[in-house]
């Protein structure tokens, strides 16, 4: 069951990373077009927040592993 949780957290983190990449690409396109810079800033912020959420899901696995190692000692 622990492996399933790790795999699901890695999948979720990958989805967040992919979403952040998409938001960053949209922000770059909006900055290049110079039509709507405020939308580009919004996409940039959304990409950064998704990047942070992805790293949180990856760190959940590391924290659980550290707790389990400490409990075994």
PyMOL Python script that loads the backbone (N, CA, C, O; Angstrom):
from pymol import cmd

cmd.read_pdbstr("""\
ATOM      1  N   UNK A   1       0.818  -1.192   0.000  1.00  0.00           N
ATOM      2  CA  UNK A   1       0.000   0.000   0.000  1.00  0.00           C
ATOM      3  C   UNK A   1       0.865   1.260   0.000  1.00  0.00           C
ATOM      4  O   UNK A   1       0.482   2.279  -0.575  1.00  0.00           O
ATOM      5  N   UNK A   2       2.031   1.191   0.645  1.00  0.00           N
ATOM      6  CA  UNK A   2       2.902   2.358   0.675  1.00  0.00           C
ATOM      7  C   UNK A   2       3.418   2.688  -0.716  1.00  0.00           C
ATOM      8  O   UNK A   2       3.554   3.859  -1.070  1.00  0.00           O
ATOM      9  N   UNK A   3       3.708   1.654  -1.512  1.00  0.00           N
ATOM     10  CA  UNK A   3       4.177   1.900  -2.868  1.00  0.00           C
ATOM     11  C   UNK A   3       3.106   2.553  -3.727  1.00  0.00           C
ATOM     12  O   UNK A   3       3.410   3.385  -4.581  1.00  0.00           O
ATOM     13  N   UNK A   4       1.851   2.175  -3.500  1.00  0.00           N
ATOM     14  CA  UNK A   4       0.759   2.804  -4.246  1.00  0.00           C
ATOM     15  C   UNK A   4       0.647   4.281  -3.904  1.00  0.00           C
ATOM     16  O   UNK A   4       0.397   5.110  -4.779  1.00  0.00           O
ATOM     17  N   UNK A   5       0.835   4.609  -2.625  1.00  0.00           N
ATOM     18  CA  UNK A   5       0.775   6.012  -2.217  1.00  0.00           C
ATOM     19  C   UNK A   5       1.923   6.792  -2.827  1.00  0.00           C
ATOM     20  O   UNK A   5       1.740   7.925  -3.273  1.00  0.00           O
ATOM     21  N   UNK A   6       3.119   6.187  -2.850  1.00  0.00           N
ATOM     22  CA  UNK A   6       4.267   6.862  -3.440  1.00  0.00           C
ATOM     23  C   UNK A   6       4.059   7.086  -4.923  1.00  0.00           C
ATOM     24  O   UNK A   6       4.342   8.164  -5.446  1.00  0.00           O
ATOM     25  N   UNK A   7       3.559   6.057  -5.601  1.00  0.00           N
ATOM     26  CA  UNK A   7       3.327   6.192  -7.036  1.00  0.00           C
ATOM     27  C   UNK A   7       2.256   7.223  -7.334  1.00  0.00           C
ATOM     28  O   UNK A   7       2.374   7.988  -8.291  1.00  0.00           O
ATOM     29  N   UNK A   8       1.213   7.247  -6.520  1.00  0.00           N
ATOM     30  CA  UNK A   8       0.147   8.217  -6.769  1.00  0.00           C
ATOM     31  C   UNK A   8       0.645   9.642  -6.489  1.00  0.00           C
ATOM     32  O   UNK A   8       0.278  10.571  -7.209  1.00  0.00           O
ATOM     33  N   UNK A   9       1.473   9.824  -5.457  1.00  0.00           N
ATOM     34  CA  UNK A   9       2.019  11.151  -5.187  1.00  0.00           C
ATOM     35  C   UNK A   9       2.948  11.598  -6.305  1.00  0.00           C
ATOM     36  O   UNK A   9       2.975  12.778  -6.655  1.00  0.00           O
ATOM     37  N   UNK A  10       3.715  10.658  -6.873  1.00  0.00           N
ATOM     38  CA  UNK A  10       4.592  11.016  -7.986  1.00  0.00           C
ATOM     39  C   UNK A  10       3.785  11.361  -9.225  1.00  0.00           C
ATOM     40  O   UNK A  10       4.156  12.265  -9.975  1.00  0.00           O
ATOM     41  N   UNK A  11       2.691  10.654  -9.448  1.00  0.00           N
ATOM     42  CA  UNK A  11       1.841  10.969 -10.596  1.00  0.00           C
ATOM     43  C   UNK A  11       1.199  12.337 -10.427  1.00  0.00           C
ATOM     44  O   UNK A  11       1.141  13.126 -11.370  1.00  0.00           O
ATOM     45  N   UNK A  12       0.721  12.611  -9.226  1.00  0.00           N
ATOM     46  CA  UNK A  12       0.095  13.908  -8.960  1.00  0.00           C
ATOM     47  C   UNK A  12       1.121  15.027  -9.120  1.00  0.00           C
ATOM     48  O   UNK A  12       0.819  16.076  -9.690  1.00  0.00           O
ATOM     49  N   UNK A  13       2.330  14.803  -8.618  1.00  0.00           N
ATOM     50  CA  UNK A  13       3.383  15.812  -8.763  1.00  0.00           C
ATOM     51  C   UNK A  13       3.711  16.024 -10.234  1.00  0.00           C
ATOM     52  O   UNK A  13       3.940  17.158 -10.656  1.00  0.00           O
ATOM     53  N   UNK A  14       3.738  14.957 -11.016  1.00  0.00           N
ATOM     54  CA  UNK A  14       4.007  15.085 -12.440  1.00  0.00           C
ATOM     55  C   UNK A  14       2.925  15.877 -13.152  1.00  0.00           C
ATOM     56  O   UNK A  14       3.211  16.663 -14.055  1.00  0.00           O
ATOM     57  N   UNK A  15       1.685  15.668 -12.741  1.00  0.00           N
ATOM     58  CA  UNK A  15       0.583  16.426 -13.334  1.00  0.00           C
ATOM     59  C   UNK A  15       0.712  17.910 -12.989  1.00  0.00           C
ATOM     60  O   UNK A  15       0.495  18.771 -13.843  1.00  0.00           O
ATOM     61  N   UNK A  16       1.066  18.207 -11.733  1.00  0.00           N
ATOM     62  CA  UNK A  16       1.267  19.609 -11.353  1.00  0.00           C
ATOM     63  C   UNK A  16       2.420  20.232 -12.128  1.00  0.00           C
ATOM     64  O   UNK A  16       2.331  21.385 -12.551  1.00  0.00           O
ATOM     65  N   UNK A  17       3.519  19.469 -12.322  1.00  0.00           N
ATOM     66  CA  UNK A  17       4.644  19.992 -13.085  1.00  0.00           C
ATOM     67  C   UNK A  17       4.259  20.244 -14.537  1.00  0.00           C
ATOM     68  O   UNK A  17       4.669  21.245 -15.125  1.00  0.00           O
ATOM     69  N   UNK A  18       3.475  19.342 -15.115  1.00  0.00           N
ATOM     70  CA  UNK A  18       3.036  19.531 -16.494  1.00  0.00           C
ATOM     71  C   UNK A  18       2.119  20.746 -16.605  1.00  0.00           C
ATOM     72  O   UNK A  18       2.220  21.517 -17.559  1.00  0.00           O
ATOM     73  N   UNK A  19       1.236  20.917 -15.641  1.00  0.00           N
ATOM     74  CA  UNK A  19       0.337  22.080 -15.652  1.00  0.00           C
ATOM     75  C   UNK A  19       1.135  23.376 -15.514  1.00  0.00           C
ATOM     76  O   UNK A  19       0.828  24.371 -16.170  1.00  0.00           O
ATOM     77  N   UNK A  20       2.159  23.359 -14.658  1.00  0.00           N
ATOM     78  CA  UNK A  20       2.973  24.566 -14.508  1.00  0.00           C
ATOM     79  C   UNK A  20       3.719  24.875 -15.802  1.00  0.00           C
ATOM     80  O   UNK A  20       3.867  26.041 -16.168  1.00  0.00           O
ATOM     81  N   UNK A  21       4.185  23.852 -16.488  1.00  0.00           N
ATOM     82  CA  UNK A  21       4.856  24.061 -17.767  1.00  0.00           C
ATOM     83  C   UNK A  21       3.892  24.685 -18.781  1.00  0.00           C
ATOM     84  O   UNK A  21       4.260  25.599 -19.519  1.00  0.00           O
ATOM     85  N   UNK A  22       2.670  24.183 -18.809  1.00  0.00           N
ATOM     86  CA  UNK A  22       1.660  24.746 -19.725  1.00  0.00           C
ATOM     87  C   UNK A  22       1.358  26.203 -19.392  1.00  0.00           C
ATOM     88  O   UNK A  22       1.243  27.032 -20.295  1.00  0.00           O
ATOM     89  N   UNK A  23       1.231  26.522 -18.111  1.00  0.00           N
ATOM     90  CA  UNK A  23       0.975  27.907 -17.719  1.00  0.00           C
ATOM     91  C   UNK A  23       2.163  28.802 -18.068  1.00  0.00           C
ATOM     92  O   UNK A  23       1.966  29.940 -18.495  1.00  0.00           O
ATOM     93  N   UNK A  24       3.399  28.306 -17.895  1.00  0.00           N
ATOM     94  CA  UNK A  24       4.576  29.097 -18.246  1.00  0.00           C
ATOM     95  C   UNK A  24       4.625  29.358 -19.754  1.00  0.00           C
ATOM     96  O   UNK A  24       4.965  30.460 -20.185  1.00  0.00           O
ATOM     97  N   UNK A  25       4.287  28.349 -20.547  1.00  0.00           N
ATOM     98  CA  UNK A  25       4.274  28.534 -22.002  1.00  0.00           C
ATOM     99  C   UNK A  25       3.218  29.562 -22.391  1.00  0.00           C
ATOM    100  O   UNK A  25       3.462  30.421 -23.239  1.00  0.00           O
ATOM    101  N   UNK A  26       2.049  29.472 -21.771  1.00  0.00           N
ATOM    102  CA  UNK A  26       0.986  30.453 -22.051  1.00  0.00           C
ATOM    103  C   UNK A  26       1.428  31.862 -21.646  1.00  0.00           C
ATOM    104  O   UNK A  26       1.115  32.832 -22.336  1.00  0.00           O
ATOM    105  N   UNK A  27       2.146  31.974 -20.543  1.00  0.00           N
ATOM    106  CA  UNK A  27       2.634  33.283 -20.098  1.00  0.00           C
ATOM    107  C   UNK A  27       3.647  33.841 -21.093  1.00  0.00           C
ATOM    108  O   UNK A  27       3.615  35.030 -21.413  1.00  0.00           O
ATOM    109  N   UNK A  28       4.541  32.993 -21.579  1.00  0.00           N
ATOM    110  CA  UNK A  28       5.539  33.443 -22.550  1.00  0.00           C
ATOM    111  C   UNK A  28       4.863  33.913 -23.833  1.00  0.00           C
ATOM    112  O   UNK A  28       5.228  34.946 -24.394  1.00  0.00           O
ATOM    113  N   UNK A  29       3.881  33.150 -24.290  1.00  0.00           N
ATOM    114  CA  UNK A  29       3.166  33.535 -25.508  1.00  0.00           C
ATOM    115  C   UNK A  29       2.445  34.869 -25.311  1.00  0.00           C
ATOM    116  O   UNK A  29       2.451  35.713 -26.206  1.00  0.00           O
ATOM    117  N   UNK A  30       1.830  35.063 -24.154  1.00  0.00           N
ATOM    118  CA  UNK A  30       1.134  36.328 -23.899  1.00  0.00           C
ATOM    119  C   UNK A  30       2.106  37.498 -23.765  1.00  0.00           C
ATOM    120  O   UNK A  30       1.786  38.618 -24.164  1.00  0.00           O
ATOM    121  N   UNK A  31       3.300  37.244 -23.201  1.00  0.00           N
ATOM    122  CA  UNK A  31       4.290  38.318 -23.116  1.00  0.00           C
ATOM    123  C   UNK A  31       4.813  38.689 -24.501  1.00  0.00           C
ATOM    124  O   UNK A  31       5.059  39.862 -24.782  1.00  0.00           O
ATOM    125  N   UNK A  32       4.984  37.684 -25.369  1.00  0.00           N
ATOM    126  CA  UNK A  32       5.494  37.953 -26.715  1.00  0.00           C
ATOM    127  C   UNK A  32       4.462  38.720 -27.541  1.00  0.00           C
ATOM    128  O   UNK A  32       4.815  39.652 -28.263  1.00  0.00           O
ATOM    129  N   UNK A  33       3.198  38.336 -27.440  1.00  0.00           N
ATOM    130  CA  UNK A  33       2.148  39.009 -28.209  1.00  0.00           C
ATOM    131  C   UNK A  33       1.904  40.438 -27.739  1.00  0.00           C
ATOM    132  O   UNK A  33       1.440  41.270 -28.519  1.00  0.00           O
ATOM    133  N   UNK A  34       2.201  40.728 -26.506  1.00  0.00           N
ATOM    134  CA  UNK A  34       2.032  42.051 -25.893  1.00  0.00           C
ATOM    135  C   UNK A  34       0.601  42.579 -25.967  1.00  0.00           C
ATOM    136  O   UNK A  34       0.369  43.780 -25.827  1.00  0.00           O
ATOM    137  N   UNK A  35      -0.346  41.688 -26.185  1.00  0.00           N
ATOM    138  CA  UNK A  35      -1.744  42.126 -26.207  1.00  0.00           C
ATOM    139  C   UNK A  35      -2.299  42.259 -24.801  1.00  0.00           C
ATOM    140  O   UNK A  35      -2.973  43.234 -24.471  1.00  0.00           O
ATOM    141  N   UNK A  36      -2.005  41.267 -23.985  1.00  0.00           N
ATOM    142  CA  UNK A  36      -2.619  41.221 -22.669  1.00  0.00           C
ATOM    143  C   UNK A  36      -1.563  40.809 -21.646  1.00  0.00           C
ATOM    144  O   UNK A  36      -1.476  39.639 -21.275  1.00  0.00           O
ATOM    145  N   UNK A  37      -0.773  41.761 -21.200  1.00  0.00           N
ATOM    146  CA  UNK A  37       0.293  41.446 -20.250  1.00  0.00           C
ATOM    147  C   UNK A  37      -0.241  41.042 -18.886  1.00  0.00           C
ATOM    148  O   UNK A  37       0.412  40.293 -18.159  1.00  0.00           O
ATOM    149  N   UNK A  38      -1.421  41.530 -18.536  1.00  0.00           N
ATOM    150  CA  UNK A  38      -1.960  41.167 -17.224  1.00  0.00           C
ATOM    151  C   UNK A  38      -2.320  39.679 -17.183  1.00  0.00           C
ATOM    152  O   UNK A  38      -2.156  39.038 -16.145  1.00  0.00           O
ATOM    153  N   UNK A  39      -2.804  39.126 -18.287  1.00  0.00           N
ATOM    154  CA  UNK A  39      -3.077  37.683 -18.336  1.00  0.00           C
ATOM    155  C   UNK A  39      -1.782  36.896 -18.259  1.00  0.00           C
ATOM    156  O   UNK A  39      -1.740  35.815 -17.673  1.00  0.00           O
ATOM    157  N   UNK A  40      -0.723  37.437 -18.849  1.00  0.00           N
ATOM    158  CA  UNK A  40       0.571  36.761 -18.790  1.00  0.00           C
ATOM    159  C   UNK A  40       1.062  36.678 -17.351  1.00  0.00           C
ATOM    160  O   UNK A  40       1.621  35.661 -16.941  1.00  0.00           O
ATOM    161  N   UNK A  41       0.859  37.728 -16.596  1.00  0.00           N
ATOM    162  CA  UNK A  41       1.264  37.721 -15.188  1.00  0.00           C
ATOM    163  C   UNK A  41       0.431  36.714 -14.398  1.00  0.00           C
ATOM    164  O   UNK A  41       0.950  36.028 -13.517  1.00  0.00           O
ATOM    165  N   UNK A  42      -0.847  36.629 -14.711  1.00  0.00           N
ATOM    166  CA  UNK A  42      -1.714  35.654 -14.040  1.00  0.00           C
ATOM    167  C   UNK A  42      -1.253  34.233 -14.351  1.00  0.00           C
ATOM    168  O   UNK A  42      -1.171  33.394 -13.454  1.00  0.00           O
ATOM    169  N   UNK A  43      -0.948  33.962 -15.632  1.00  0.00           N
ATOM    170  CA  UNK A  43      -0.465  32.629 -15.999  1.00  0.00           C
ATOM    171  C   UNK A  43       0.874  32.328 -15.346  1.00  0.00           C
ATOM    172  O   UNK A  43       1.138  31.187 -14.966  1.00  0.00           O
ATOM    173  N   UNK A  44       1.718  33.341 -15.215  1.00  0.00           N
ATOM    174  CA  UNK A  44       3.004  33.152 -14.554  1.00  0.00           C
ATOM    175  C   UNK A  44       2.817  32.784 -13.085  1.00  0.00           C
ATOM    176  O   UNK A  44       3.514  31.912 -12.566  1.00  0.00           O
ATOM    177  N   UNK A  45       1.886  33.443 -12.424  1.00  0.00           N
ATOM    178  CA  UNK A  45       1.601  33.132 -11.013  1.00  0.00           C
ATOM    179  C   UNK A  45       0.979  31.742 -10.867  1.00  0.00           C
ATOM    180  O   UNK A  45       1.310  31.008  -9.935  1.00  0.00           O
ATOM    181  N   UNK A  46       0.090  31.383 -11.776  1.00  0.00           N
ATOM    182  CA  UNK A  46      -0.514  30.051 -11.719  1.00  0.00           C
ATOM    183  C   UNK A  46       0.525  28.963 -11.963  1.00  0.00           C
ATOM    184  O   UNK A  46       0.490  27.915 -11.320  1.00  0.00           O
ATOM    185  N   UNK A  47       1.445  29.206 -12.886  1.00  0.00           N
ATOM    186  CA  UNK A  47       2.515  28.247 -13.129  1.00  0.00           C
ATOM    187  C   UNK A  47       3.397  28.079 -11.908  1.00  0.00           C
ATOM    188  O   UNK A  47       3.797  26.962 -11.579  1.00  0.00           O
ATOM    189  N   UNK A  48       3.702  29.169 -11.237  1.00  0.00           N
ATOM    190  CA  UNK A  48       4.540  29.093 -10.039  1.00  0.00           C
ATOM    191  C   UNK A  48       3.830  28.371  -8.903  1.00  0.00           C
ATOM    192  O   UNK A  48       4.451  27.606  -8.165  1.00  0.00           O
ATOM    193  N   UNK A  49       2.537  28.611  -8.762  1.00  0.00           N
ATOM    194  CA  UNK A  49       1.809  27.925  -7.689  1.00  0.00           C
ATOM    195  C   UNK A  49       1.709  26.426  -7.967  1.00  0.00           C
ATOM    196  O   UNK A  49       1.807  25.621  -7.040  1.00  0.00           O
ATOM    197  N   UNK A  50       1.517  26.040  -9.227  1.00  0.00           N
ATOM    198  CA  UNK A  50       1.491  24.619  -9.553  1.00  0.00           C
ATOM    199  C   UNK A  50       2.859  23.980  -9.355  1.00  0.00           C
ATOM    200  O   UNK A  50       2.947  22.821  -8.949  1.00  0.00           O
ATOM    201  N   UNK A  51       3.911  24.712  -9.633  1.00  0.00           N
ATOM    202  CA  UNK A  51       5.260  24.202  -9.395  1.00  0.00           C
ATOM    203  C   UNK A  51       5.488  23.944  -7.905  1.00  0.00           C
ATOM    204  O   UNK A  51       6.083  22.934  -7.529  1.00  0.00           O
ATOM    205  N   UNK A  52       5.017  24.852  -7.072  1.00  0.00           N
ATOM    206  CA  UNK A  52       5.134  24.671  -5.619  1.00  0.00           C
ATOM    207  C   UNK A  52       4.307  23.482  -5.135  1.00  0.00           C
ATOM    208  O   UNK A  52       4.766  22.709  -4.293  1.00  0.00           O
ATOM    209  N   UNK A  53       3.113  23.333  -5.652  1.00  0.00           N
ATOM    210  CA  UNK A  53       2.271  22.199  -5.248  1.00  0.00           C
ATOM    211  C   UNK A  53       2.892  20.872  -5.661  1.00  0.00           C
ATOM    212  O   UNK A  53       2.811  19.893  -4.919  1.00  0.00           O
ATOM    213  N   UNK A  54       3.508  20.830  -6.834  1.00  0.00           N
ATOM    214  CA  UNK A  54       4.187  19.610  -7.264  1.00  0.00           C
ATOM    215  C   UNK A  54       5.337  19.247  -6.352  1.00  0.00           C
ATOM    216  O   UNK A  54       5.536  18.073  -6.038  1.00  0.00           O
ATOM    217  N   UNK A  55       6.097  20.240  -5.925  1.00  0.00           N
ATOM    218  CA  UNK A  55       7.213  19.951  -5.026  1.00  0.00           C
ATOM    219  C   UNK A  55       6.726  19.520  -3.649  1.00  0.00           C
ATOM    220  O   UNK A  55       7.392  18.734  -2.975  1.00  0.00           O
ATOM    221  N   UNK A  56       5.576  20.023  -3.228  1.00  0.00           N
ATOM    222  CA  UNK A  56       5.001  19.590  -1.945  1.00  0.00           C
ATOM    223  C   UNK A  56       4.649  18.108  -2.000  1.00  0.00           C
ATOM    224  O   UNK A  56       4.906  17.373  -1.047  1.00  0.00           O
ATOM    225  N   UNK A  57       4.062  17.665  -3.110  1.00  0.00           N
ATOM    226  CA  UNK A  57       3.705  16.251  -3.220  1.00  0.00           C
ATOM    227  C   UNK A  57       4.938  15.365  -3.272  1.00  0.00           C
ATOM    228  O   UNK A  57       4.906  14.251  -2.749  1.00  0.00           O
ATOM    229  N   UNK A  58       6.022  15.824  -3.885  1.00  0.00           N
ATOM    230  CA  UNK A  58       7.241  15.019  -3.896  1.00  0.00           C
ATOM    231  C   UNK A  58       7.880  14.973  -2.514  1.00  0.00           C
ATOM    232  O   UNK A  58       8.449  13.950  -2.133  1.00  0.00           O
ATOM    233  N   UNK A  59       7.794  16.058  -1.764  1.00  0.00           N
ATOM    234  CA  UNK A  59       8.385  16.091  -0.427  1.00  0.00           C
ATOM    235  C   UNK A  59       7.593  15.268   0.570  1.00  0.00           C
ATOM    236  O   UNK A  59       8.139  14.849   1.591  1.00  0.00           O
ATOM    237  N   UNK A  60       6.315  15.025   0.299  1.00  0.00           N
ATOM    238  CA  UNK A  60       5.525  14.175   1.194  1.00  0.00           C
ATOM    239  C   UNK A  60       6.135  12.786   1.279  1.00  0.00           C
ATOM    240  O   UNK A  60       6.200  12.196   2.358  1.00  0.00           O
ATOM    241  N   UNK A  61       6.585  12.260   0.137  1.00  0.00           N
ATOM    242  CA  UNK A  61       7.211  10.942   0.120  1.00  0.00           C
ATOM    243  C   UNK A  61       8.505  10.944   0.928  1.00  0.00           C
ATOM    244  O   UNK A  61       8.764  10.014   1.693  1.00  0.00           O
ATOM    245  N   UNK A  62       9.305  11.973   0.762  1.00  0.00           N
ATOM    246  CA  UNK A  62      10.583  12.041   1.467  1.00  0.00           C
ATOM    247  C   UNK A  62      10.367  12.161   2.969  1.00  0.00           C
ATOM    248  O   UNK A  62      11.076  11.532   3.754  1.00  0.00           O
ATOM    249  N   UNK A  63       9.392  12.965   3.368  1.00  0.00           N
ATOM    250  CA  UNK A  63       9.112  13.120   4.792  1.00  0.00           C
ATOM    251  C   UNK A  63       8.621  11.813   5.411  1.00  0.00           C
ATOM    252  O   UNK A  63       9.018  11.460   6.522  1.00  0.00           O
ATOM    253  N   UNK A  64       7.768  11.106   4.700  1.00  0.00           N
ATOM    254  CA  UNK A  64       7.275   9.825   5.214  1.00  0.00           C
ATOM    255  C   UNK A  64       8.402   8.812   5.317  1.00  0.00           C
ATOM    256  O   UNK A  64       8.453   8.039   6.274  1.00  0.00           O
ATOM    257  N   UNK A  65       9.311   8.805   4.338  1.00  0.00           N
ATOM    258  CA  UNK A  65      10.441   7.885   4.393  1.00  0.00           C
ATOM    259  C   UNK A  65      11.344   8.201   5.577  1.00  0.00           C
ATOM    260  O   UNK A  65      11.822   7.290   6.253  1.00  0.00           O
ATOM    261  N   UNK A  66      11.582   9.486   5.832  1.00  0.00           N
ATOM    262  CA  UNK A  66      12.436   9.873   6.960  1.00  0.00           C
ATOM    263  C   UNK A  66      11.787   9.495   8.293  1.00  0.00           C
ATOM    264  O   UNK A  66      12.480   9.050   9.209  1.00  0.00           O
ATOM    265  N   UNK A  67      10.490   9.662   8.412  1.00  0.00           N
ATOM    266  CA  UNK A  67       9.784   9.303   9.637  1.00  0.00           C
ATOM    267  C   UNK A  67       9.840   7.795   9.849  1.00  0.00           C
ATOM    268  O   UNK A  67      10.074   7.325  10.963  1.00  0.00           O
ATOM    269  N   UNK A  68       9.623   7.039   8.771  1.00  0.00           N
ATOM    270  CA  UNK A  68       9.663   5.581   8.889  1.00  0.00           C
ATOM    271  C   UNK A  68      11.048   5.073   9.253  1.00  0.00           C
ATOM    272  O   UNK A  68      11.173   4.118  10.019  1.00  0.00           O
ATOM    273  N   UNK A  69      12.097   5.701   8.711  1.00  0.00           N
ATOM    274  CA  UNK A  69      13.467   5.283   9.051  1.00  0.00           C
ATOM    275  C   UNK A  69      13.771   5.594  10.506  1.00  0.00           C
ATOM    276  O   UNK A  69      14.414   4.800  11.193  1.00  0.00           O
ATOM    277  N   UNK A  70      13.313   6.743  10.976  1.00  0.00           N
ATOM    278  CA  UNK A  70      13.569   7.130  12.368  1.00  0.00           C
ATOM    279  C   UNK A  70      12.797   6.222  13.328  1.00  0.00           C
ATOM    280  O   UNK A  70      13.296   5.926  14.414  1.00  0.00           O
ATOM    281  N   UNK A  71      11.609   5.777  12.963  1.00  0.00           N
ATOM    282  CA  UNK A  71      10.821   4.924  13.827  1.00  0.00           C
ATOM    283  C   UNK A  71      11.414   3.516  13.915  1.00  0.00           C
ATOM    284  O   UNK A  71      11.259   2.843  14.934  1.00  0.00           O
ATOM    285  N   UNK A  72      12.087   3.072  12.863  1.00  0.00           N
ATOM    286  CA  UNK A  72      12.673   1.735  12.872  1.00  0.00           C
ATOM    287  C   UNK A  72      13.908   1.657  13.760  1.00  0.00           C
ATOM    288  O   UNK A  72      14.250   0.581  14.250  1.00  0.00           O
ATOM    289  N   UNK A  73      14.582   2.793  13.975  1.00  0.00           N
ATOM    290  CA  UNK A  73      15.808   2.793  14.786  1.00  0.00           C
ATOM    291  C   UNK A  73      15.477   2.659  16.205  1.00  0.00           C
ATOM    292  O   UNK A  73      16.373   2.639  17.049  1.00  0.00           O
TER     293      UNK A  73
END
""", "prot")
cmd.dss("prot")
cmd.show_as("cartoon", "prot")
cmd.util.cbc("prot")
cmd.orient("prot")
